[in-house]
């Protein structure tokens, strides 16, 4: 049985194959974002838990280059993830002040 990496639900169906012939899947759970996914990714930057790992390592005051090297992702991926998280934090802070 295949579970969605986002919501961990099992309402998953096949969703065709990519150009390399790798099977893609789609979560059909209404509470899930409903994105398609693969079971295995070649590039670590596409893995579901990578954003959390980037944040965890950054909290230890590790630099962007070191994070990228440790996780096997690009510096741009690390920077984009940190920028996105900062934007989310700023939005939450604005809501708290209102």
C-alpha positions, 0 to 999 in steps of 0.5 A: 500500500502506498501512502501520501508523503504529505498527509500520510493518507492511503487514498492514492492512485497512479498518475502516469509516468514521467519522461524517464518512465518513473511512476507518479502518484496522486493523493485524492484525499480532500484534506491534502494538497493533492500534489502528485509525487514519486516514491523515490527522488533522485534530487534530494531537494524534492524530498518531502522532509527536506525543508524541515531538515534545512530549518533544523540545521540552520537553527544550529547556526550553520551556514547556507553552504554547509547546509547545502553540502550536508543535505546534497542540495543546491545553495539556491534551494537552501536560500529559497527555503529559508526565504519562504519560511521567513515570509511565513513567519512575517505573515504570522507576526502581522496577524498576531499584531492585528 
